Each structure stands twice: as structure tokens, then as C-alpha cells.
Amino acid sequence: MNQSKPDIGAPGASVSAIAGSGDETGPFGGTSGAAPMVAGAAALLLEATGGTHATAKGSANGRAVGLGLSPLEVKARLMNNGYTAVVNDALTGALAPITRIGGGEVRVDRAVAAPVAAWDNAVPQGALSFGFVDVADNTVTITKQVRVRNYSNKTLNYQVKPSFRFANDEANGAVSVSAPPRVVLRPGLGNDTVFDVSLTINGAMLRGNFMNSGSAGADPATLTTNEYDGYLVLDDGAHPVHLAWHVLPRKAAQVMPSTTAIVPGSFPQIIGLKNTGVGAAQNDAYALLATSPRLTVGARGEQSPTPDIRAVGINTYPVPAGFCSANPSFLWAFAVNTWGRQQHLLPVSHQIYLDTNRDGVDDYVVLNRDASGLGTISDGRQLAWVVNLATGSASAFFYAEHSTNTGNTVLLICGEQIGMNAANLLATNVNMAVLAQDFYFGGPSDLIENLTVTPAGERFYGVPNDVAGGAPDTEGLAVYDFGLFPGNSPEKGLLLVTNGDRGAGNRGGATQNTEALLFLAP
């Protein structure tokens, strides 16, 4: 799977030619304007090179049956020859990142004139996407193969030059790209050349993690800060071609506990936490209310993703007057861990239904939704909203906590948002249900019901320390068993989230298997 998009860019501003007019223009832009320009470029390339033919069945190298170009070759030639000096800001001249332009702005004349095409040998794409990588080790190396096809009747000699899009990424030294210095292409379609390209990541040298689905939302600057990209240039001195390369690495924690079993009645039980990753483990503990089995994942192309709950936890934090309101109050934290990861929280809506008077009718729902409103996605930042189901009124004080590319989501609310404060803390049982919904396609996918909870009435309470990465460092998780609060549902133990959000540069990051640890009581 090639995870770096777009593949290529095209002019998509607000003025385009009007079909059939000959010389008139009108407002027409965005992706809708750029897409037909690329389609037209592909048609011109085909016209100039003899048409298209389907690739041979079972072919992994894109070789066409008979004359002409395969769809893969058309795409690769357009991507290999795009104009790359595209800027984000005309005033400063700041270059646009690869994730905004791909192979560059389309140049069909250069694609027609190109004597070669190059693409990822394993993926039908004229680019090298090394994807998202949780880097827990000091050194991670990923190798891909590039296939180059010679369309000329001459032997061609190319220098291979890896380059970075931004000088500060190269100077940072965390990522390096290596390839053979030179490749020789023999003439004729049966003589493709294949060579290795290796990308090495030094985990300790990576920047901190700036991306999240809450306060950063859809901010492109945080993505650009954490990604590394550039072009692999093949230069014969006459007609150079290029493949965009891209990787999104994240400094990751990897916590190994000394045990995952809780001893009933412990006060406290100390569980060792060893972090073998290079990233800091930013640990938060929640009383484990419920777990849920894994659902069957929808098949590719069905457009039926299944946000699938694995575990639900809860915690209460008393806060002084002036934090939530003029009176002492509390924060209620709801933690949801899913079996699969979400790249961004926006397409998934976690919903906590609360029946505060226990009359069988839900009074409030706590859910993550966009900062622009409950039914829109124009902002990109995710908030923890509280909706009064009787009045329809909604309020949001905190960003949702989700460090991107994670199965962990934490929603924080003030007690006053559900009609409670420090005065009725520990005095009210609340019925609760948890639902996961696919916000894009609308369907609920997983539901946990029939829970009863009380603010500050958690049986199991965990006090973890953050664990610095790279040593490995070892700290402890103190587990307290206060006994079951009257009327509450039995708790299963503790949910430890190891990728909590600590602010800019510390937005979390842990390997998938260790970002949420379950400690179970018999």
C-alpha cells in the first residue's frame, strides 16, 4: 500500500477553460479542476506513445501486453516528470511538502520525452512510500526495490541521487536514504533494471511527536514537522527523472510490565514498567470497566469500516474552584481503546451515554466531534462534547486526546456539564453505555451496555510514572484496590494508556501492542 498522497498535482485554481468555447474561461477549480487536467495529460501521453494495453495477468512489473503503455507506466511517467519547485507561500518561497504535491505538478511534455519510467517494484506507483513507522528501536531499516524501464534503443547510464525536500530534515540526521550510485539500462523492453533503495531511521535522533487529533487537528505544519520526504533522482545528464519518497516515523515507547495480574486487596501492589523503546512512555491509568471481543473486519472495498472497542476505562480527577467553574468540581475521564488504530480521530465517533438519574432514559452523551460543530468536519480539531439529550444543548471545554495512529482515545469533561460537582461527588450512581460509530458512513459498529459507575467511586486506582525511553528506564505502577463501590458494576482491573498527550512535542507515541495494557483482577 502506498500511503503518501497525492500522486501528482495539477493546476486547480479558480479559472479553467470552458469546453467547446475555444477561448473562454470560467470559475472551476480544486480537485475537480485538477483531475481532468491529469486525465487529459494521460490521454496526450498515450496518444504520443501508441495507446495503452492491459498488463499481463499476474504481472508484478507492469509490463504491457503488446505495444503501448500499461496504466502503471502512464502513471509512473507522469509522476517521474512532474515540476517539483512548487511553493506553499509565494512570499517566502517555502517549498510544498511531498504530501501536497507527490511527484510534482504534471508536465506532459517531459513525460512524453522521457526515455525511461521508474516505479516501486512491489507497488504500482511511481513513488516510494515507506509509510507510518512506530520507531521503538535505535535503528530501523526498510528496503524497497525500484524497477526502471528503458524505452529507447540506447544504453543509458544514470547517476542515482537521493535528496531531501527540506534541508532541516537532512541536517537532523534521523533519516538517511541509500541507493547504488549508478545504474546502467540496456535498450529494449525486456531488459528492465531493478535496484534496492534502503531507508534507515535513527530513533533516538527523531524529533518529538507533534501530531494529534485534538489541538493540532488537521494542521499541516505538525505533519510536515514529523514527516521526512524528498526525491530519488535518476540523472543521465540529459533527461533526469525522479521518484518521490516519504516516511512518517514516530518516536515510540514500548512498555513491558513485570506482571499483568492484579492481586485483590492490594494497597498498593507495585508493578514494574520497563520501557525498551526510544520514546517516552506517557502513562495514564484508568479503572477497567469492560472489554469487548474483536469483530470481523469489513472486506476491502465494502466501505464498511468497523470501529471496534477493545476496552473501556474511567477515572476521576478533583479540581479546585476556578478550573471548571467558580466552585470545586471534578474532571471525569473516559478512555476507549479499539482493536484497530485510527490514523485520525475524525472518522470515528466514540459515544458515552449517561443516565444520570437512572430512570432508563439517557440524559447526556459525551462524544468526540469536530470543533466546527457536531455535524460538520470543516475544522479538523476534535473536541470532547457533552450533549444534553433533553434540550439538545451542547458544550465542549477540552480537546479530545488522541495522538494519531493509535487505538486510544480519552474524553475529558467537567462535572458541571452533566449537572454534577464536588457536592454530589460519590453520591450518585450513573448508568452508562459506550458506542463506537463510523462518522463518515453513519453506522454504529460496537456497543457495550449495562454499566453502572460513580464519579470517584472506582474500585481500582493506578498511579503510574512516565518512563523515559532509550535506557531502558524502569518505573513502577502502584495499584490500589479500594473495593467495589455500592451499586457499581464489577471492574475488571486497570487500563494503562502508555501514549498520553503531554503537550507540543510530547503528543504520545507507543507501539501498537503496548499502547494500551490491561491489568486484570481475578
LINHUHU-V651540 format. One record per backbone hydrogen bond with DSSP energy under -0.5 kcal/mol. CO is the residue of the C=O (numbers start at 1). NH is the residue of the N-H. E is the energy in kcal/mol with one decimal. If there is no record, write none. Layout:
co;nh;e
CO;NH;E
CO;NH;E
This chain:
co;nh;e
1;3;-0.7
3;5;-0.7
7;103;-2.8
9;106;-2.8
12;30;-3.9
16;26;-2.3
17;19;-0.6
18;21;-2.0
18;22;-0.6
21;23;-0.5
24;18;-2.5
26;16;-2.5
29;32;-0.5
29;33;-0.5
30;33;-0.8
30;34;-2.1
31;35;-2.8
32;36;-0.6
33;37;-0.7
34;38;-1.9
35;39;-2.4
36;40;-2.4
37;41;-2.0
38;42;-2.4
39;43;-2.0
40;44;-2.3
41;45;-2.3
42;46;-2.3
43;47;-2.5
44;48;-1.9
45;49;-1.0
46;49;-0.5
46;50;-0.9
46;51;-3.0
51;69;-2.1
54;65;-1.6
56;59;-2.4
63;56;-1.7
64;66;-0.7
69;53;-1.2
70;74;-2.3
71;75;-2.4
72;76;-2.8
73;77;-2.6
74;78;-2.0
75;79;-2.5
76;80;-3.0
77;81;-0.7
78;81;-0.6
79;82;-0.9
80;242;-1.7
82;84;-0.6
83;105;-2.8
84;86;-1.7
86;96;-2.6
89;93;-2.7
89;94;-0.6
94;88;-3.3
94;89;-1.1
97;100;-2.1
97;101;-0.9
98;102;-3.3
101;104;-2.4
104;9;-2.9
105;83;-3.2
107;111;-1.8
108;112;-2.4
109;113;-1.9
110;114;-1.3
115;151;-3.3
115;152;-0.7
117;149;-2.8
119;147;-2.8
123;125;-2.6
125;120;-2.6
125;127;-0.8
126;244;-0.7
127;129;-0.6
128;130;-0.7
128;246;-1.8
131;248;-2.7
133;135;-0.8
133;250;-2.5
134;136;-0.9
135;252;-2.7
138;203;-1.7
140;201;-3.4
142;199;-3.1
144;197;-3.1
145;121;-3.0
146;195;-2.1
147;119;-2.0
148;193;-2.3
149;117;-1.5
149;151;-0.6
152;188;-1.1
156;158;-0.5
156;185;-3.3
158;183;-2.4
159;161;-0.6
159;235;-2.6
161;233;-2.4
163;231;-0.6
166;169;-0.6
166;170;-1.4
167;171;-2.6
168;172;-1.6
169;173;-0.9
170;173;-0.6
174;202;-3.3
176;200;-2.6
178;198;-2.4
181;160;-2.3
183;158;-2.9
184;186;-0.6
185;156;-2.5
188;191;-1.6
193;148;-2.9
195;146;-3.1
196;180;-0.6
197;144;-2.8
198;178;-2.8
199;142;-2.8
200;176;-2.1
201;140;-2.2
201;203;-0.9
202;205;-1.2
202;206;-0.5
203;206;-1.1
208;210;-0.6
209;507;-2.3
213;382;-2.0
216;219;-2.6
219;222;-0.5
219;223;-1.0
220;224;-2.5
221;225;-2.0
222;226;-1.6
223;227;-2.1
226;249;-0.5
228;247;-2.4
229;165;-2.8
229;166;-0.5
230;245;-2.7
231;163;-2.0
231;233;-0.8
232;243;-1.9
233;161;-2.9
233;235;-0.6
234;236;-0.5
234;241;-2.4
235;159;-2.7
241;234;-3.0
243;232;-3.0
244;128;-3.4
245;230;-2.0
246;130;-3.1
247;228;-2.6
247;249;-0.5
248;133;-2.3
250;135;-3.2
252;278;-0.7
252;279;-2.4
253;511;-2.3
254;276;-2.8
255;257;-0.5
256;274;-2.4
260;520;-2.2
262;264;-0.7
262;522;-0.7
263;266;-1.7
266;481;-2.6
268;267;-0.6
268;270;-0.5
269;271;-0.6
269;479;-2.8
271;477;-2.8
272;258;-2.3
273;275;-0.5
273;475;-2.3
274;256;-3.4
274;276;-0.7
275;472;-0.6
275;473;-0.7
277;470;-2.6
280;282;-0.8
281;283;-1.0
281;467;-2.3
282;500;-3.0
284;497;-3.1
286;495;-3.2
287;289;-0.8
287;314;-1.5
288;492;-2.7
288;493;-0.8
290;312;-2.3
299;302;-1.9
307;309;-0.6
308;339;-2.6
310;292;-1.9
311;337;-2.8
312;289;-2.4
312;290;-1.3
313;335;-2.5
314;287;-2.4
315;333;-3.0
317;331;-2.9
319;329;-2.5
320;323;-1.7
320;324;-0.6
325;322;-4.0
327;325;-0.5
328;422;-1.3
329;319;-2.4
330;415;-2.4
331;317;-2.6
331;333;-0.5
332;413;-1.9
333;315;-1.9
333;335;-0.5
334;411;-2.6
335;313;-2.9
336;409;-2.2
337;310;-3.4
337;311;-2.0
342;405;-0.8
342;406;-1.6
343;405;-0.9
344;347;-0.5
345;348;-1.9
347;439;-2.4
347;440;-0.9
348;350;-0.6
349;437;-2.3
350;368;-1.0
351;353;-0.6
351;435;-2.8
352;366;-2.8
353;433;-1.8
354;356;-0.8
354;363;-2.5
354;364;-2.1
355;358;-0.6
355;431;-1.9
363;389;-2.2
363;390;-0.6
364;354;-3.0
365;387;-2.5
366;352;-3.4
367;385;-3.0
369;383;-3.0
370;373;-1.6
373;376;-0.7
376;370;-0.5
381;371;-2.3
382;400;-2.4
383;369;-1.6
383;385;-0.9
384;397;-0.6
384;398;-0.5
385;367;-2.2
386;388;-0.5
386;395;-2.0
387;365;-1.7
387;389;-0.8
388;392;-3.3
393;388;-2.9
395;386;-2.6
398;384;-2.7
400;402;-0.7
401;410;-2.0
402;213;-2.9
406;342;-2.1
407;338;-2.0
409;336;-3.0
410;401;-2.7
410;412;-0.5
411;334;-2.5
413;332;-2.5
414;417;-1.6
415;418;-1.8
415;420;-2.4
416;419;-1.6
421;424;-1.1
422;425;-0.7
424;427;-1.8
428;455;-0.5
430;453;-3.0
431;355;-2.7
432;451;-2.1
433;353;-2.9
434;448;-2.9
435;351;-3.0
436;445;-3.0
436;446;-1.3
437;349;-2.9
437;439;-0.9
438;442;-1.9
443;438;-2.3
446;436;-2.5
448;434;-2.9
451;432;-3.1
452;489;-2.8
453;430;-3.4
454;457;-2.8
455;426;-0.9
457;485;-0.5
459;482;-3.1
461;480;-3.0
462;464;-0.6
463;478;-2.1
466;468;-0.6
467;281;-3.3
468;473;-0.9
473;275;-2.4
475;273;-3.5
476;465;-0.7
476;478;-0.6
477;271;-2.6
477;479;-0.6
478;463;-2.5
478;480;-0.5
479;268;-0.6
479;269;-2.3
480;461;-2.4
480;482;-0.6
485;488;-2.1
492;521;-2.7
493;288;-2.7
494;496;-0.5
494;519;-2.9
495;286;-2.3
495;497;-0.6
496;498;-0.5
496;517;-2.7
497;284;-2.4
498;282;-1.7
500;502;-0.5
503;506;-2.9
505;209;-1.1
506;502;-3.2
509;253;-2.1
511;514;-1.3
511;515;-1.2
515;498;-2.1
515;499;-0.5
517;496;-3.1
517;519;-0.5
518;520;-0.6
519;494;-2.7
520;262;-2.6
